[in-house]
Amino acid sequence: MASAKIESILIEQPLPIRNQVYKHLRDQILNRTIEPSSRLVEAQIAKNIGTSRTPVREALHLLEKDGFIESVPRVGYFVKKLAPDELDEIFEIRLINEKLACRWAIERMDDTGRRALEKNIAKTEAALQKGSPHLFLKYDEEFHEILVKATGSKHLIEICQQLRRLMLRYRSKSIKTELSVRSGLKGHTHILECLKNKDLAGLESELVAHLNFARTDIREHVFQSSHISAK
């Protein structure tokens, strides 16, 4: 099996080298420069980017933890394939945890948090007006990060961050159209209104609708287009 072709990278400071290698490899996986099922060879990556094997090894461990690659004993690392069953599992776990986050956030979020969500929505709208719907991926992650951080729970924050990282491989391939982004933005707007009104039932309902739309959108753009059957 052929090994993945890794593009070169200029290592900069002050970010730890392993973080730069992690981001470089992650971005190539997300934009499919490195295809699913490709093998990642530690020594080859280190040679291509001009660094020692230690930060590459550490970056590969992080990528495995975040669900981008998987380790095959005595063979090495491979980029994980996208799978409908995994997608459903991630969404179900994420839904449970973010509903808890909503219950806590509606009690604990202050004006600073609400203003941060308003600014996030404004940035998304500005990106659409400039013809840059792809930026929604970044702003969507930021929106949910603000929501979860309002809970003040370190453990819940870590769990939700991990789930969003697992989701990133799927979501990055479904944000293709302005319609998808506008639907996602509409969900964010409704969630913010419920937070402002301290409407817990409405907040949970809007969160469920928002995440279910994202799951349907991913299935339509990722699995149907690649002829992968979904349940």
N, C-alpha and C positions, 0 to 999 in steps of 0.2 A: 504493500500500500504506500502510495506516494505521500511524502510529508508536505505540510502546508508551506506555501511560499510566504515568508514574512518580510514586509517592507522595512526599510531602514528607518531609524529614528535618531534625532539629535537629543542626547540626554542633557537636560538642563538642571540647574540648581535653582531654588533651595529644596524643591520637593524631593523626598526620598526616591532613589532610583527605582525601587520596586514599585512605587506608586505610578511612576511614569511608564514603566513597562506594562503594568496592569492596565492603565488607561489606553495605552497604544494598542495592546492586543484586544481589549474589550471593544474598542471602536472598530477595529478591523473585523471582528466577529459580527458586530451589529450591522455594519454596512456590507457584509458578505464578501469583503476582500478575502477573508478566511471563511471557507464554506463549511456547513455542517458536515460532521464526520471526518474533517481534516485532522491529521495527526500533528501535534505540537511537540517538537523535539527541543528540549532544553538547551543542548549544546549549540544547535543550529541557530536558535533565537539569539543566544548570547553573542554568537559570532556576527550575526547580521546587524545587530544594533550596537555592537562595540562595547559590551560590558561583561562583567564576570557572570558565572552561572548562578551565584547565590541570589541576587535580586530577581533573576528570571524564575528561579525555583520558588521564591516567595510569592511572586506575582501569579504563578500558575496555581499555587495553593489557594490564593484569594479568588481566582477565577473559578476554581472548583467549588469553593464555599458558596459563591454567589450564583452557581448553577449554569455557568457558561460552558464549562468543560467537565469531562468526567475522566477518572483514572481507571485504566484497565491494567490489572496486575501483570507484571513482567512484560508489558507492552509499552505503556506510556499514556499520555494525555490525548484525548480527542474532543473536538468541539461537539457538544450535544445537539442532537436533532430536536426540532420542535415537535411536540406531541400533544394532541387534543386532550388526552387523559391528564397529563401534567398541568395543562392550562386550567382545566376544571378544578383540579385539586388546589392549585394556588389561589384561584378565585374564591373558593369556598372558605379556605382558611383566612384569606384576607378579609372577606366579608364579616366573619365573626369578630375579628380583631378590630376592624375599623368601626363596627357598630358599637363596640365597647368604647373606642376612642371618642365617638360622637357623644355618648352619654356623659363621659367625663369632661369633654371639651365644652359642652353646652353650659356646664356649671363653672368651669375654671377659665375659659377664654376671656381675656380683658380687651379693652378698646384697642390696644396695640396689636393684638392678634387679629382682630377683625379688620383693622386698617391694612394689615399686611395681606390679608386675603383680597381686599378691595384692590390693592396695588397689583397683585398677581393677576386678577381678572383684567385690569386695565392694560397690563403688558401683553396679555394674550390677544385682546382686541386690537391693540396696536400692531401686533405681528400679523394678524389677518389682514389689516388694512394695507400693510406693506407687502402683502403677497408672500408671507413666510409662515405658512401653517405648520411646517416641520418643527418650529420652535415650541409648539404645544407640548411635545414630549417632555421638554425641560420644565415648562411652567406647570404642567399637570403634576409632575413629581414634586415640585416646590409647593403647590397648593396642598397636597395631602400631607406633606411634611409639616407645614404650618399647623394644620388641623391636629395632627397627632402630637406635636410638641406642646400644644396647649394643654394636654392632659397632665403634663409634668411627670409622667411615669417613664423612668429610664428603661424599664424592661419592655413596656409596650412600644416605645419608640424604636428600640432595637429590633423587635419582632417585625414591626411594620416596615422598617427600612429594608430588612432582609427580604420580605415578600415582594416589595417593589423592585428590588434588584433582580429577583427571579422573574418578575413580570416583564422587565425591560427588553429581553430578547424577543418577546412576542409583540409588545406594544410598539417597538421601534419599526416593525414591519407593517403595522396597520394604520399608522398616521399618514395617510396618502392624500386625502381629499379635504377640501375646505368644509364640506358637509360634515365629515367626521369630527373635525375640530370644533365647528359651531355647536354640534350636539354635545360634545364634551364640555364646552364653555357654558352652555345652558345649564348643564348639571351643576357646575361649580357655582353659578349664580344662584340657583335655587337652594343649594346647601348653605351658602352664606346668608340668604334671607332667613332661613330657618334658625340659624345660629343667632342672628340678631333678634329674632322674635322669641327665642328660647322655646321653640316648638320641637320637642324631642321626637314625637311620633312622625312629624313631617320630615325632620332631619334624617331619621333612619330610613324612611320611605324613599327620599331623594337619593340617599347613598346607595341603596339597593338598586334603584333604577339606573343610576350613573354607572355602577360597576357592571351591571348586567348588559348595558349598552356597550361598554368597552369589550366585554367578552364576546358579544355577538359580532362586533366590528372586527375583532381579531379573527374570529372564525371565518368571516366572509373574505377578508383580505389575505389571510395567511394560508388557511387550510384548503379552502375551495379553489384558490388560484393555483395551489401546488398539488391539487388532486389527492389531498390526504383526507380520508373520510373521517367525519366527526360524529359523535353520538348525537 
